[in-house]
């Protein structure tokens, strides 16, 4: 189970976002990035990241005039870009670590000869 203290119920989240609960349930179906935790009784709990994403969705739909499909594409593209940046950074660190290990191995081999 998870700690409910760090999460918001659907009614609290709806109030924060400024939409009704059924809108959040609809958006959950359309946006794969919205994934509230559910209790054993099925009650939804939204994380602070969910709330940030929901606020972005509301802005895209209500203020910037995106369609649902357009907003889904925008958010997916943004998430893919962020994921690629994380992988790129991780790969760079991994390559540096491998190079350091190879350098250390070469030093050890030279000293043993």
N, C-alpha and C positions, 0 to 999 in steps of 0.2 A: 504494500500500500504506500501511498505518498502522503506528504505533509500538506494538508489542506490549508494551513496558515499562509502558504506562499502562493496560493491560487485564489481565483475569483469564481464565484458561482455564475451561472448564466444570467441571472437577474442583475447581479452587480455589474457584470461585464456589459450587459445591454445598456445599463444606466451610464457607465463610463463612456461607451462608444456613442450613445445617443440614438440607438435604434431599438426596436422591439426584439424580444427573444427569438421569435420565429425567423427574423432576418439573419440572426447569427447561425441558427440551425441550417438555413438555406445556404449561407456562405460556406459553412463546413462542407457541404456536399460539392460545392463548386471549386473551392480552393483547398488543394491537398496540404498546403502549409498550415492550415488551421486544424489542429488536432488536440482538442481538449482531453484531459484525462477524465476517465469516468469511474465513479465509485462503484462498489458492488451492486448498489441499487440503481445504477445508471445515471446518477446525477453528474452533470458536466462541471468540470473545473478548468478554467482557463489560466494559463501561465502569463507572466508579464510580457513574454515574447509574443504570445498569441494576441494579447491586447495591442501591442505595437503594430503587429501585422493587420489586425482588424481596423485600427485607426487609419493605416495606409490604404486599405481597401475602401473604407468609407470616403476618404479624400479622393481617391481615383474615380470612384463611381459618382459621388455626389457633387464634388467641386470641379474635377477636371474633365468630366463628361465621358469617361471610359465606359465601354460596354463590359459586361461580365467577362466575356471572352478576352477582350483587350486587357482588362485588369489581371486576369489569370496569366496571360502571356507576359505582361510587364513584371509581375512578381516572380514568375518562374525564371525569367531571364536574369532578374536581379539576384535571385538565390543561386542560380547556376554560376553567375559571375563571382559571387562571394565564395562559393565552394571551390571554384577553380583557383582563386587567389590563395585560399587556405592550402590546397594541394600543392600549388607552386611553391609556397613558402616552406611547406613540410619537405618537399623534394629537395629544395636548395639546402636545407639543414641536413638532410640525410646524405646528400652528396658530399658536403663538407666533412661530416663525421666519417664517411667511408674514406675520404682522402687522408684525413688525419690518422685513421687506423692503418692505412697502407704506408704512410710515411713512418709511423712508429714501427711497423713490422720491418720495413727496410732498414731502419736504424738498428734494430735488434739483430737482424741478419748480418749487417756489416760488423757489428761489435762481436759477434760470435765467431766470425771467420778468422 
